[in-house]
Amino acid sequence: MKQIFILIRVIVAITLITLGVNNLSEPSNIDVAIGVFEIILGLAIVFKPITNLFKKI
């Protein structure tokens, strides 16, 4: 069950990072700020499961 939860978190993080990178190319400053926030949020979401995985190994 934990692996499924971690997989869902990783998929959500990849989606957030992808959307954030897409917003970086927008001409609006607000869209760029939202893109940077999405990238940071995606990295924070994916960082925690990866560190837990390496602690188990």
Backbone as XML, in Angstrom:
<?xml version="1.0"?>
<chain id="A" units="angstrom">
  <residue number="1" name="MET">
    <atom name="N" x="0.818" y="-1.191" z="0.000"/>
    <atom name="CA" x="0.000" y="0.000" z="0.000"/>
    <atom name="C" x="0.865" y="1.260" z="0.000"/>
  </residue>
  <residue number="2" name="LYS">
    <atom name="N" x="1.973" y="1.226" z="0.742"/>
    <atom name="CA" x="2.847" y="2.395" z="0.780"/>
    <atom name="C" x="3.490" y="2.654" z="-0.574"/>
  </residue>
  <residue number="3" name="GLN">
    <atom name="N" x="3.833" y="1.585" z="-1.293"/>
    <atom name="CA" x="4.456" y="1.770" z="-2.599"/>
    <atom name="C" x="3.498" y="2.433" z="-3.579"/>
  </residue>
  <residue number="4" name="ILE">
    <atom name="N" x="2.214" y="2.096" z="-3.490"/>
    <atom name="CA" x="1.227" y="2.717" z="-4.375"/>
    <atom name="C" x="1.107" y="4.204" z="-4.052"/>
  </residue>
  <residue number="5" name="PHE">
    <atom name="N" x="1.105" y="4.535" z="-2.761"/>
    <atom name="CA" x="1.027" y="5.932" z="-2.350"/>
    <atom name="C" x="2.251" y="6.710" z="-2.822"/>
  </residue>
  <residue number="6" name="ILE">
    <atom name="N" x="3.425" y="6.107" z="-2.704"/>
    <atom name="CA" x="4.652" y="6.753" z="-3.172"/>
    <atom name="C" x="4.616" y="6.928" z="-4.685"/>
  </residue>
  <residue number="7" name="LEU">
    <atom name="N" x="4.128" y="5.925" z="-5.401"/>
    <atom name="CA" x="4.022" y="6.023" z="-6.857"/>
    <atom name="C" x="3.080" y="7.152" z="-7.267"/>
  </residue>
  <residue number="8" name="ILE">
    <atom name="N" x="1.962" y="7.282" z="-6.575"/>
    <atom name="CA" x="1.024" y="8.367" z="-6.879"/>
    <atom name="C" x="1.672" y="9.721" z="-6.612"/>
  </residue>
  <residue number="9" name="ARG">
    <atom name="N" x="2.412" y="9.835" z="-5.514"/>
    <atom name="CA" x="3.091" y="11.099" z="-5.210"/>
    <atom name="C" x="4.122" y="11.444" z="-6.268"/>
  </residue>
  <residue number="10" name="VAL">
    <atom name="N" x="4.850" y="10.454" z="-6.748"/>
    <atom name="CA" x="5.861" y="10.704" z="-7.779"/>
    <atom name="C" x="5.201" y="11.132" z="-9.086"/>
  </residue>
  <residue number="11" name="ILE">
    <atom name="N" x="4.091" y="10.496" z="-9.441"/>
    <atom name="CA" x="3.386" y="10.876" z="-10.671"/>
    <atom name="C" x="2.848" y="12.302" z="-10.559"/>
  </residue>
  <residue number="12" name="VAL">
    <atom name="N" x="2.293" y="12.651" z="-9.404"/>
    <atom name="CA" x="1.800" y="14.017" z="-9.197"/>
    <atom name="C" x="2.951" y="15.014" z="-9.267"/>
  </residue>
  <residue number="13" name="ALA">
    <atom name="N" x="4.090" y="14.665" z="-8.686"/>
    <atom name="CA" x="5.240" y="15.561" z="-8.716"/>
    <atom name="C" x="5.743" y="15.767" z="-10.137"/>
  </residue>
  <residue number="14" name="ILE">
    <atom name="N" x="5.814" y="14.704" z="-10.916"/>
    <atom name="CA" x="6.262" y="14.831" z="-12.304"/>
    <atom name="C" x="5.292" y="15.701" z="-13.094"/>
  </residue>
  <residue number="15" name="THR">
    <atom name="N" x="3.998" y="15.536" z="-12.837"/>
    <atom name="CA" x="2.999" y="16.367" z="-13.514"/>
    <atom name="C" x="3.152" y="17.831" z="-13.129"/>
  </residue>
  <residue number="16" name="LEU">
    <atom name="N" x="3.357" y="18.103" z="-11.836"/>
    <atom name="CA" x="3.543" y="19.484" z="-11.396"/>
    <atom name="C" x="4.789" y="20.107" z="-12.001"/>
  </residue>
  <residue number="17" name="ILE">
    <atom name="N" x="5.880" y="19.356" z="-12.043"/>
    <atom name="CA" x="7.116" y="19.881" z="-12.619"/>
    <atom name="C" x="6.930" y="20.150" z="-14.106"/>
  </residue>
  <residue number="18" name="THR">
    <atom name="N" x="6.237" y="19.253" z="-14.803"/>
    <atom name="CA" x="5.988" y="19.450" z="-16.234"/>
    <atom name="C" x="5.146" y="20.697" z="-16.482"/>
  </residue>
  <residue number="19" name="LEU">
    <atom name="N" x="4.091" y="20.868" z="-15.708"/>
    <atom name="CA" x="3.255" y="22.062" z="-15.861"/>
    <atom name="C" x="4.024" y="23.327" z="-15.490"/>
  </residue>
  <residue number="20" name="GLY">
    <atom name="N" x="4.870" y="23.233" z="-14.474"/>
    <atom name="CA" x="5.668" y="24.389" z="-14.072"/>
    <atom name="C" x="6.652" y="24.810" z="-15.140"/>
  </residue>
  <residue number="21" name="VAL">
    <atom name="N" x="7.307" y="23.853" z="-15.758"/>
    <atom name="CA" x="8.254" y="24.169" z="-16.831"/>
    <atom name="C" x="7.510" y="24.752" z="-18.027"/>
  </residue>
  <residue number="22" name="ASN">
    <atom name="N" x="6.311" y="24.265" z="-18.287"/>
    <atom name="CA" x="5.502" y="24.813" z="-19.370"/>
    <atom name="C" x="5.141" y="26.270" z="-19.085"/>
  </residue>
  <residue number="23" name="ASN">
    <atom name="N" x="4.857" y="26.610" z="-17.831"/>
    <atom name="CA" x="4.503" y="27.987" z="-17.479"/>
    <atom name="C" x="5.696" y="28.930" z="-17.526"/>
  </residue>
  <residue number="24" name="LEU">
    <atom name="N" x="6.910" y="28.415" z="-17.465"/>
    <atom name="CA" x="8.082" y="29.291" z="-17.508"/>
    <atom name="C" x="8.221" y="30.006" z="-18.843"/>
  </residue>
  <residue number="25" name="SER">
    <atom name="N" x="7.667" y="29.430" z="-19.898"/>
    <atom name="CA" x="7.797" y="30.044" z="-21.214"/>
    <atom name="C" x="6.681" y="31.046" z="-21.515"/>
  </residue>
  <residue number="26" name="GLU">
    <atom name="N" x="5.779" y="31.255" z="-20.577"/>
    <atom name="CA" x="4.678" y="32.199" z="-20.782"/>
    <atom name="C" x="5.190" y="33.635" z="-20.626"/>
  </residue>
  <residue number="27" name="PRO">
    <atom name="N" x="4.582" y="34.585" z="-21.344"/>
    <atom name="CA" x="5.042" y="35.972" z="-21.254"/>
    <atom name="C" x="4.604" y="36.686" z="-19.972"/>
  </residue>
  <residue number="28" name="SER">
    <atom name="N" x="3.618" y="36.166" z="-19.274"/>
    <atom name="CA" x="3.101" y="36.826" z="-18.080"/>
    <atom name="C" x="3.967" y="36.497" z="-16.862"/>
  </residue>
  <residue number="29" name="ASN">
    <atom name="N" x="4.245" y="37.509" z="-16.046"/>
    <atom name="CA" x="5.047" y="37.303" z="-14.837"/>
    <atom name="C" x="4.328" y="36.419" z="-13.829"/>
  </residue>
  <residue number="30" name="ILE">
    <atom name="N" x="3.014" y="36.524" z="-13.775"/>
    <atom name="CA" x="2.247" y="35.698" z="-12.835"/>
    <atom name="C" x="2.344" y="34.230" z="-13.233"/>
  </residue>
  <residue number="31" name="ASP">
    <atom name="N" x="2.270" y="33.953" z="-14.527"/>
    <atom name="CA" x="2.396" y="32.565" z="-14.986"/>
    <atom name="C" x="3.779" y="32.007" z="-14.681"/>
  </residue>
  <residue number="32" name="VAL">
    <atom name="N" x="4.797" y="32.829" z="-14.819"/>
    <atom name="CA" x="6.161" y="32.383" z="-14.510"/>
    <atom name="C" x="6.293" y="32.109" z="-13.015"/>
  </residue>
  <residue number="33" name="ALA">
    <atom name="N" x="5.717" y="32.964" z="-12.182"/>
    <atom name="CA" x="5.768" y="32.752" z="-10.733"/>
    <atom name="C" x="5.028" y="31.472" z="-10.348"/>
  </residue>
  <residue number="34" name="ILE">
    <atom name="N" x="3.887" y="31.236" z="-10.973"/>
    <atom name="CA" x="3.145" y="29.999" z="-10.715"/>
    <atom name="C" x="3.963" y="28.795" z="-11.169"/>
  </residue>
  <residue number="35" name="GLY">
    <atom name="N" x="4.646" y="28.922" z="-12.298"/>
    <atom name="CA" x="5.491" y="27.838" z="-12.796"/>
    <atom name="C" x="6.627" y="27.513" z="-11.847"/>
  </residue>
  <residue number="36" name="VAL">
    <atom name="N" x="7.275" y="28.541" z="-11.317"/>
    <atom name="CA" x="8.370" y="28.321" z="-10.365"/>
    <atom name="C" x="7.827" y="27.657" z="-9.097"/>
  </residue>
  <residue number="37" name="PHE">
    <atom name="N" x="6.666" y="28.114" z="-8.631"/>
    <atom name="CA" x="6.052" y="27.513" z="-7.444"/>
    <atom name="C" x="5.709" y="26.046" z="-7.687"/>
  </residue>
  <residue number="38" name="GLU">
    <atom name="N" x="5.192" y="25.729" z="-8.871"/>
    <atom name="CA" x="4.850" y="24.338" z="-9.190"/>
    <atom name="C" x="6.095" y="23.463" z="-9.237"/>
  </residue>
  <residue number="39" name="ILE">
    <atom name="N" x="7.186" y="23.989" z="-9.773"/>
    <atom name="CA" x="8.433" y="23.220" z="-9.822"/>
    <atom name="C" x="8.942" y="22.950" z="-8.413"/>
  </residue>
  <residue number="40" name="ILE">
    <atom name="N" x="8.938" y="23.974" z="-7.565"/>
    <atom name="CA" x="9.418" y="23.805" z="-6.188"/>
    <atom name="C" x="8.523" y="22.824" z="-5.429"/>
  </residue>
  <residue number="41" name="LEU">
    <atom name="N" x="7.207" y="22.944" z="-5.608"/>
    <atom name="CA" x="6.280" y="22.029" z="-4.949"/>
    <atom name="C" x="6.470" y="20.597" z="-5.441"/>
  </residue>
  <residue number="42" name="GLY">
    <atom name="N" x="6.664" y="20.435" z="-6.740"/>
    <atom name="CA" x="6.896" y="19.100" z="-7.291"/>
    <atom name="C" x="8.174" y="18.479" z="-6.763"/>
  </residue>
  <residue number="43" name="LEU">
    <atom name="N" x="9.232" y="19.278" z="-6.669"/>
    <atom name="CA" x="10.490" y="18.758" z="-6.128"/>
    <atom name="C" x="10.352" y="18.392" z="-4.655"/>
  </residue>
  <residue number="44" name="ALA">
    <atom name="N" x="9.605" y="19.190" z="-3.908"/>
    <atom name="CA" x="9.395" y="18.878" z="-2.492"/>
    <atom name="C" x="8.585" y="17.597" z="-2.326"/>
  </residue>
  <residue number="45" name="ILE">
    <atom name="N" x="7.597" y="17.404" z="-3.184"/>
    <atom name="CA" x="6.770" y="16.194" z="-3.096"/>
    <atom name="C" x="7.579" y="14.953" z="-3.442"/>
  </residue>
  <residue number="46" name="VAL">
    <atom name="N" x="8.446" y="15.046" z="-4.441"/>
    <atom name="CA" x="9.187" y="13.866" z="-4.886"/>
    <atom name="C" x="10.431" y="13.622" z="-4.021"/>
  </residue>
  <residue number="47" name="PHE">
    <atom name="N" x="10.935" y="14.636" z="-3.332"/>
    <atom name="CA" x="12.157" y="14.476" z="-2.548"/>
    <atom name="C" x="11.941" y="13.577" z="-1.336"/>
  </residue>
  <residue number="48" name="LYS">
    <atom name="N" x="10.826" y="13.718" z="-0.658"/>
    <atom name="CA" x="10.559" y="12.946" z="0.561"/>
    <atom name="C" x="10.485" y="11.440" z="0.307"/>
  </residue>
  <residue number="49" name="PRO">
    <atom name="N" x="9.715" y="10.949" z="-0.689"/>
    <atom name="CA" x="9.692" y="9.496" z="-0.914"/>
    <atom name="C" x="11.040" y="8.939" z="-1.353"/>
  </residue>
  <residue number="50" name="ILE">
    <atom name="N" x="11.804" y="9.712" z="-2.103"/>
    <atom name="CA" x="13.106" y="9.221" z="-2.559"/>
    <atom name="C" x="14.060" y="9.078" z="-1.381"/>
  </residue>
  <residue number="51" name="THR">
    <atom name="N" x="14.052" y="10.034" z="-0.458"/>
    <atom name="CA" x="14.929" y="9.911" z="0.709"/>
    <atom name="C" x="14.516" y="8.734" z="1.580"/>
  </residue>
  <residue number="52" name="ASN">
    <atom name="N" x="13.212" y="8.509" z="1.723"/>
    <atom name="CA" x="12.754" y="7.345" z="2.496"/>
    <atom name="C" x="13.150" y="6.043" z="1.822"/>
  </residue>
  <residue number="53" name="LEU">
    <atom name="N" x="13.100" y="6.016" z="0.504"/>
    <atom name="CA" x="13.480" y="4.813" z="-0.227"/>
    <atom name="C" x="14.960" y="4.500" z="-0.022"/>
  </residue>
  <residue number="54" name="PHE">
    <atom name="N" x="15.821" y="5.526" z="-0.087"/>
    <atom name="CA" x="17.249" y="5.291" z="0.090"/>
    <atom name="C" x="17.597" y="4.946" z="1.533"/>
  </residue>
  <residue number="55" name="LYS">
    <atom name="N" x="16.816" y="5.408" z="2.501"/>
    <atom name="CA" x="17.050" y="5.037" z="3.893"/>
    <atom name="C" x="16.768" y="3.554" z="4.117"/>
  </residue>
  <residue number="56" name="LYS">
    <atom name="N" x="15.789" y="3.005" z="3.388"/>
    <atom name="CA" x="15.453" y="1.588" z="3.524"/>
    <atom name="C" x="16.510" y="0.700" z="2.884"/>
  </residue>
  <residue number="57" name="ILE">
    <atom name="N" x="17.193" y="1.209" z="1.875"/>
    <atom name="CA" x="18.227" y="0.427" z="1.185"/>
    <atom name="C" x="19.474" y="0.535" z="1.965"/>
  </residue>
</chain>
